[in-house]
Amino acid sequence: MREVNTNPLRTRKAEWCLTTPSFLWLAVFFVIPAVIVLAFTFHGHDASGGVGAWSMSTWRELVDPDYPAIVWNTIRISFEVTLWSIVLAIPSAYAIARMNPRWRAIVAGSIMLPFWTSFVVRVFAWKTMLHPDGWLQACYIVFLRVRGWLFDWLPGFCQQFLVWLGLASSGPVDPATSTILDSETAVVLVSVYSFLPFAIMPIYTAAEKFDFSLLEAARDLGAKNFYAFRKIFMPGIRQGIVSAVLMVFIPAIGSYVIPQMLGGTNCVLIGNKIFMRAIQNRNIPHASALATLMAVSVLIPIGLAMWWKRRQDLRGKRRLEAQTARLLMTTAEGGNAS
Amino acid sequence: MADEFLVFDHVTKRFGALTAVDDVSFSVKKGEFFSLLGPSGCGKTTLLRMVGGFERPDTGRIYLDGKDITDAPPNMRRVHTVFQNYALFPTMTIWDNIAFSLRLAKKPQEEIDEAVDAILEMIRMSDHAWKYPSQLSGGQKQRVAIARALVDHPQVLLLDEPLAALDLKLRQHMLLELDTIHDQVGSTFVYVTHDQGEAMSLSDRIAVMNRGKVEQLDTPAKIYEAPKTSFVASFIGDTNFFHGEIVSVEGDYCFIQVAGFPQIKAYNDKKLSVGQEIDLSVRPEKIRLSFTPPRPEEGAAINVFPSKVKDVVYQGVYTKFWVTSSGLQIQSLQPHSRFLLDQEPITWNDEVFVWWHPDDGYMVECAK
């Protein structure tokens, strides 16, 4: 007979043996570099590109008036990219999950196909496609005209708000100067193209496990197709959507190849600034400070969201407890009465 | 009108080369507990899915309460299904699952509360209202699935093998429960099953299906006692078939000659004449078995055949015997009387007599 190991010391030892490798990996390749980056921010820099003595000068130099706008742009563009990726990924994942197994394998495989080519080469290919003589440029002009036309319809304060958010600019469209290459649109477009597989895959994995007879049940109970999709399918693949958001948003925040090659001077993101400070200006502490700033500005909203989620869960749990208690009380009363 | 509540009018459905439902016509009465019974692949589930709106018949129409619902989408029919795998929404509580259809119908909140609480009470699940489906047992999930489908009083409740996933004891319990629920709500139930026991114990009427066709539509007793075809006779319970030719007719009775077997006397239910071929079905429990031939008053010397015991299976309530007589295999069920262990047991290779009354056999249509 096999003996069940109940010795707490031995169990703990096994636990240590199993978790130590991953902890070591994280320590060497994540925690230590992160601490070094943080430490660099409290150093000055010297002319030869090295790290200088302990000083707060780097943080003092960080009050560049450009930075808040760049940080905001980075977050906004990452958000846009995430939104578009998810919006495109959900129906795609749904469609793939409903295909017959043979087609499913083919389509899921072709989604991964671009990864066989270098990322930089693919972005470079986009540079050619977005050439001012290309058909995408023509589409872009139409898009700008429609957007400008819609913009003119809005009341003044809405226009101002959109301009303030950086989502629109006033003034007529000039086809000669409005090129899709070196525009924010190009950066968003190619980012969505690049990150879409990362959004489809986790959602598809969740959708594949989804029991589609639930949609039939919802229809049977009177739901229209779209209602069933929204109320049954979407909550069913929630975990997949959450990981897709993280899989797209995090690399989008740090992306610098796409804005570097396609954004020109109109779309400079924090990744480009970090690259510039580290490689061109040879100011490692400054680059480190920017990276830290970016990490903090992303972690704060995520932390807040998690805190809010936990509070909601706790509230739900308390409500459930209260309900159970009330039910028990009424049952007890009923019991007393009889 | 009440007799023709749910009407199938020459309904046919093909899947590629396979004809799942083949020109089926019948109607279900209002308030009836109606069963579709048949082996897997006989088209019963396809028929049910056509009522639910998940399949469309290739030809023929389906009417519900006088209205043609053949082309209506599932959400436009007041017909709900209890799925075999329950299909409860895992992200919703039991309460929300049950309230789903009422919320869709935009009923006022008080009405929803009242209806959901009432039906939770009925299925005795009020204590579990705020649990999620994953926290329930199979039988509980089943009850919730039924409640969810019944809460907004559908015109017809469709049940697709709802008890197939439960163990025997629970299944027997749920049978009673289903019967009670049907009595309480009085809706029309259409129940699909391959289990004749379930269908027999619940239904007002049963349609026995085979290869896309309805072989017989009748009350459970009639289907068992007077099966129309040899398929029905063999699918509902066990039976012995004697295939032969009528050699003489004597009043209401006739004599059947089975190849290599003595003549069998049987009630000539179909008023057949000499020379016609027929299958005679004799249920095992109607065939008696003893060491000595019966005394004349117990059934004269008609249909008494000497035979040899080939197999004996003791099953508690009764004992099952397989005997051979003139080369034919005959199955017989013997109930136990008095104290079984005191009796001289009939066992393997014993020479015995099997016998039955001419009225015990029933003529069915020959298998094609």
Chai-1 contact restraints between the chains, C-beta under 6 A:
chainA,res_idxA,chainB,res_idxB,connection_type,confidence,min_distance_angstrom,max_distance_angstrom,comment,restraint_id
A,S213,B,A87,contact,1.0,0.0,6.0,A-B,restraint_1
A,L214,B,A87,contact,1.0,0.0,6.0,A-B,restraint_2
A,A217,B,A87,contact,1.0,0.0,6.0,A-B,restraint_3
A,R219,B,P74,contact,1.0,0.0,6.0,A-B,restraint_4
A,R219,B,N75,contact,1.0,0.0,6.0,A-B,restraint_5
A,D220,B,G52,contact,1.0,0.0,6.0,A-B,restraint_6
A,D220,B,P74,contact,1.0,0.0,6.0,A-B,restraint_7
A,D220,B,H80,contact,1.0,0.0,6.0,A-B,restraint_8
A,D220,B,T81,contact,1.0,0.0,6.0,A-B,restraint_9
A,L221,B,F100,contact,1.0,0.0,6.0,A-B,restraint_10
A,L221,B,S101,contact,1.0,0.0,6.0,A-B,restraint_11
A,G222,B,N75,contact,1.0,0.0,6.0,A-B,restraint_12
A,G222,B,S101,contact,1.0,0.0,6.0,A-B,restraint_13
A,G222,B,L104,contact,1.0,0.0,6.0,A-B,restraint_14
A,A223,B,N75,contact,1.0,0.0,6.0,A-B,restraint_15
A,A223,B,L104,contact,1.0,0.0,6.0,A-B,restraint_16
A,K224,B,N75,contact,1.0,0.0,6.0,A-B,restraint_17
A,I232,B,F89,contact,1.0,0.0,6.0,A-B,restraint_18
A,P235,B,T91,contact,1.0,0.0,6.0,A-B,restraint_19
A,L320,B,W130,contact,1.0,0.0,6.0,A-B,restraint_20
A,Q323,B,W130,contact,1.0,0.0,6.0,A-B,restraint_21
